[in-house]
Amino acid sequence: MTDNLSKRHSNVLIWLFMTEMWERFSYYGMRALLVLYLVTSITEGGLGWSEMASGQLYGIYTGLVYLTPLIGGYVADKYWGFKTSIIVGGILMALGHGALAINSDIAFFIGLGLLIFGNGFFKPNISSLVGNIYSKTEELRALKDSAFTIFYMGINLGAFLGTIVCGYLAKAYGWHYGFGAAGIGMVFGLIVFLLTKHQIEEPPKNTVQQKIDDATPLTKIEKDRLFVIFILAFFQITFWLAYEQAGSSVNLFTHNYVNKLVELPSMIGSWFVDVDHAGKYIFDIPTAWFQAINALLIIILGLPFSALWKWLALKHKNPSSPTKFGLGLMFLSLGFVVLIVGATGVAKGQVHWIWLVLMYLLHTIGELCLSPVGLSMVTKMSPAKLAGTMMGVWFLAIAIANYIGGALSGYMQQIANSSSINHFFLIFVIIPFIAGLALFLFSKKLSDLMHDTE
């Protein structure tokens, strides 16, 4: 029997990888700064908001960022197609980041609005393009999970670079330099896509066959598969509302509670920092840099996970998508357990940074079990006429999660003042754990409803 999993990936994947890498450079570079910028006092260049208000705005912004893909996916399906939608989205986001680079409150909110709508056209449709490439032949379909894991590495390479670059510029030169660097990243991504879009095929729109397909009722199998997508979309809400604390409550926890000072060897330290009073080179790690840990770990672990799914598939032991989702939720829950252990009994500002690294490691493993697998599953199980729309539905679930997670993050300090900060993070231990258990219980039934789509 032919080993389909050993076939090469499509050459187009690298261009979509690079486009998404630069777009995520801009998104995560800006996201790493957003809450910190909001809570920083006006005299220090920020907006001087309370943690409660900052958490609410963060939730609204990140929620809307993942809500507008429902509109963008529908427009791409019915009218513009994937490529035109991506270009329009890229232009809007480049303008949005440019507005954030202007030192003006009005420009700040205009920039957020442009980013929200731009992402709606960009985000679901570039993922749909990847799915379309890997739907043409049996050999390519067999590589789809692996392709999405590689594509996911592009997302996180951009996230890592964006967080490091924008975080450093914001700390060294000012917030708006960090926001401006994010905008430059988006322009690079748009240029890459414009230069290579002619190599990328997509299903034609408004054809006779499309009209026939649109009028054809869904089959029983298609309805079953859509049901599974909606169920797993619901469960991913419980994942992302906890996971996205990285940009809000965990970001503020890092800023206020973690000891970010590290001693550097003299050969390295002399290039970066001054000597302190004890003759040591002490470097104060920018708070935003800690959000790059997750992205770096995905870059390191992405290919091994891609190879793992391929190897397990060859052995006919590849876990089903619902089972992988359950594993992802369990690792996420365990990550917050580690954070609670690290913070227990430690004075404010003295939590060792290694506990954050361990938390992000577990969260990264959980993310690799859930997110790229989910993207691949949606493209495999959605009827062709609903591909963009269902990707929008998938991101709608993430939108809900981001809003809830952002709203919850605003209560961190209030709960910490009334009892303990560990009681706040305990919320994110319990919710994913219960959801993961439920998925393990129902994974067999959900797998049957997928009708051998794995």
C-alpha positions, 0 to 999 in steps of 0.5 A, a space after each residue: 500500500 502506498 504510504 500517502 503520509 510520506 508525500 511532500 507538502 504543497 510548495 504553496 504552503 511556504 508562502 501561506 506560512 510566511 504571510 500568516 507569520 507576518 500577520 501574527 507578528 503584528 497581532 501578537 506584538 500588539 496584543 502583548 502591549 495592549 493591557 500593559 499600555 492601558 494600565 500604565 499611568 498617563 505620566 508614563 505614556 499609557 492611558 491610566 485605566 484600571 485593571 478591571 476596565 483594561 480587562 473588559 476592553 481586552 475581552 471586547 477587542 479580542 472577542 470582536 477580533 474572532 467574531 468578525 471572521 464569521 462575516 469575512 468567511 461568509 463574504 468570501 464564500 458568496 462574493 469575493 473569494 478567499 484571496 480578495 478577502 485576505 488582501 482587503 483584510 491585510 490593508 485594513 489591518 496595516 492601516 489599523 496598526 498605523 493608527 495605533 502608532 499615532 500618539 492620540 486617544 482617537 487614533 487608538 480606538 480607530 486603530 482597534 476598529 480597523 484591526 477588528 474588521 481587517 482580521 475578520 476578512 483575513 483570518 478565516 480565509 487564509 486558513 480556508 486556503 490551506 484547507 483547499 490546497 489539501 483537499 484536492 487529492 487523496 495524497 494531500 488530504 492525508 497530509 492535512 493535519 501535518 500541514 496545519 501543524 506546520 502552518 501553525 508554526 508560522 503563526 507562532 514564529 510570527 508571534 515570537 518575533 512580534 512579541 520580542 521586537 514590539 515588547 523591546 521597542 515599547 520598553 526602550 523607546 515608547 509604546 507607539 514604537 512598539 505599535 508601529 513595529 507591529 504595523 510594519 510586520 503587517 505590511 510585510 505579510 501583505 507584500 508576501 501575499 500580493 507577490 505570490 497570490 497568482 500561485 494559489 488556486 481557490 474554488 471559483 465563485 458564482 459558477 453554475 455548479 456553485 449555484 447547484 451545490 448551494 441549492 442542494 440539501 445537506 446529506 445526513 452525513 454532512 449534518 452529522 459532521 456539522 453537529 460535531 463541529 458545533 460541539 467541539 466549537 463549544 468545548 474550545 470556548 472552555 479552552 480559550 477563555 482560560 488560555 487567553 489569560 496569557 494576554 490579560 491576567 497572566 500578563 498583569 500577574 507577571 508584571 506585578 508578582 514575578 521576579 523578572 531580574 536575571 543575572 547575565 554572564 559578563 560576556 553577554 551582560 556587558 552588551 545589554 546592561 550596566 553593572 549593578 552595585 554588587 558588580 553583577 550584570 542584572 537584566 530586567 526582562 520586559 514583561 511582554 517577553 514572557 508571552 513569547 515563551 509559548 510561541 517559542 515552544 510551539 516552534 520547537 515542538 510543532 514538528 515533533 507533534 506533526 511527526 507524532 500524528 503522522 506516525 500514529 496514523 501509520 500505526 492506526 493509533 492516531 487519537 480522534 479529534 475529540 480525544 485530542 481536544 480532551 488532552 488539550 484541555 487537561 494539559 491546560 488545566 495542569 498548567 494553571 495548577 503549576 502556576 498556583 503551586 509556584 505562587 503559593 506562599 510567595 511575596 508579591 514580586 518574588 514569584 520565580 519566573 521558572 513557574 511561568 515557563 513550566 505553565 507555558 510548556 504545559 499550555 503549549 502541549 495542550 494547544 498543539 493537541 487542540 488548535 491546529 487539529 481543530 483547524 484541520 478538522 473544520 476544513 475536512 468536515 465542512 461542506 465545500 459551500 460552507 467552508 468559509 462560513 464554518 471557519 467563521 463559526 469556529 472563530 466565533 467560538 473563540 470570540 466568545 471565549 476571548 470576551 468571557 476570558 477578558 471579563 474574568 481577568 478584570 476580577 483578578 486583583 479584586 479576588 486577590 485582595 479579598 482572598 488569594 490570587 490562587 483562588 482566581 487561577 483556580 477557576 482556570 484549573 476547574 473549567 478545562 478539567 471538567 470539559 476535558 473529562 466530558 470530552 473523554 466520555 463522549 469521544 467515541 460517539 462524536 468520532 462515530 458522527 464524524 464518519 471516518 473523516 480522521 
